[in-house]
Amino acid sequence: MELASVLGDCNAAVVFTSSEQGADVLALTRSLPDLGMVVAFDDPPQGAVGFAELLASDTSFPAFAPDPAAASAIGYTSGTTGRPKGRSRAIGQSC
C-alpha cells in the first residue's frame, strides 16, 4: 500500500487527515511504530483525535529552535516506475 510505504519512509509521528482517510491511517498504526497520533480535521473515527479537540486541550508542546538543515517537508514522486521516492526540503530552504 502506497500510504504505508510513504508514512513508514518518513517516520511520521503524527498524521493530520480527513475522517474518510482516518480509518485507513489508523489501520496502519500497528505496522508503523513511530506513528503516535492520528488527527482528523472533521468527525474523527474511533482512535483518532479531533482537530478541534486538540486545539481546545490544555496540552502544551515544548518550544524548540529547529535546525535550519532539518527537513520541513518531504515530497514524494508518483511511483510510476517503482516505489514512491521522497525528497526532503530543509527548513532553511523554505523561507
C-alpha positions as CSV (number, residue, x, y, z in Angstrom):
1,M,0.0,0.0,0.0
2,E,1.4,3.4,-1.0
3,L,0.2,5.2,2.1
4,A,2.0,2.7,4.4
5,S,5.2,3.0,2.3
6,V,5.2,6.8,2.5
7,L,4.3,7.1,6.2
8,G,6.9,4.4,7.1
9,D,9.6,6.0,4.9
10,C,9.3,9.4,6.5
11,N,8.9,8.0,10.1
12,A,5.7,10.0,10.6
13,A,4.8,10.6,14.2
14,V,1.6,12.5,13.7
15,V,-0.8,12.4,10.7
16,F,-3.4,15.1,10.0
17,T,-6.1,13.7,7.8
18,S,-9.8,13.8,7.0
19,S,-12.2,11.4,8.7
20,E,-12.6,9.5,5.4
21,Q,-8.9,8.6,5.4
22,G,-8.5,8.5,9.2
23,A,-9.7,4.9,9.4
24,D,-7.2,3.8,6.8
25,V,-4.3,5.6,8.6
26,L,-5.4,4.1,12.0
27,A,-5.3,0.6,10.5
28,L,-1.6,1.2,9.7
29,T,-0.6,2.1,13.3
30,R,0.4,-1.5,14.2
31,S,2.9,-1.6,11.3
32,L,4.2,2.0,11.9
33,P,5.9,2.1,15.3
34,D,6.7,5.9,15.0
35,L,3.1,6.9,14.4
36,G,1.7,8.0,17.7
37,M,-1.3,10.2,16.8
38,V,-3.8,10.5,14.1
39,V,-5.7,13.8,14.0
40,A,-8.9,14.2,11.9
41,F,-10.0,17.7,10.8
42,D,-13.7,16.8,10.9
43,D,-15.6,13.9,12.5
44,P,-12.7,11.7,13.9
45,P,-13.1,7.9,13.7
46,Q,-12.6,6.0,17.0
47,G,-8.9,6.0,17.9
48,A,-8.2,9.4,16.3
49,V,-8.2,12.8,17.9
50,G,-10.4,15.6,16.5
51,F,-8.5,18.8,15.4
52,A,-10.9,21.0,17.4
53,E,-10.4,18.8,20.5
54,L,-6.6,19.1,20.1
55,L,-6.8,22.9,19.9
56,A,-9.1,23.1,22.9
57,S,-6.9,20.8,25.1
58,D,-4.5,22.2,27.6
59,T,-1.7,20.2,26.1
60,S,1.4,22.2,25.8
61,F,4.3,21.4,23.5
62,P,7.8,22.4,24.3
63,A,9.3,25.3,22.4
64,F,12.3,24.4,20.3
65,A,14.7,26.0,17.9
66,P,14.7,23.9,14.7
67,D,17.9,23.1,13.0
68,P,17.9,25.0,9.6
69,A,19.2,21.9,7.9
70,A,16.4,19.7,9.3
71,A,13.6,18.6,7.0
72,S,10.5,20.7,6.9
73,A,8.7,18.9,4.2
74,I,9.0,15.7,2.2
75,G,7.6,15.5,-1.3
76,Y,7.1,12.1,-3.0
77,T,7.1,11.0,-6.6
78,S,4.1,9.3,-8.0
79,G,5.9,5.9,-8.1
80,T,5.0,5.1,-11.7
81,T,8.3,3.4,-12.3
82,G,8.5,1.7,-8.8
83,R,8.0,2.7,-5.2
84,P,7.5,6.4,-4.5
85,K,10.7,8.2,-3.6
86,G,10.8,11.0,-1.1
87,R,12.9,14.2,-1.3
88,S,13.2,16.4,1.7
89,R,13.3,20.2,1.8
90,A,15.3,21.8,4.6
91,I,13.7,24.4,6.9
92,G,16.3,26.9,5.7
93,Q,15.2,26.4,2.1
94,S,11.5,27.0,3.0
95,C,11.9,30.7,4.0
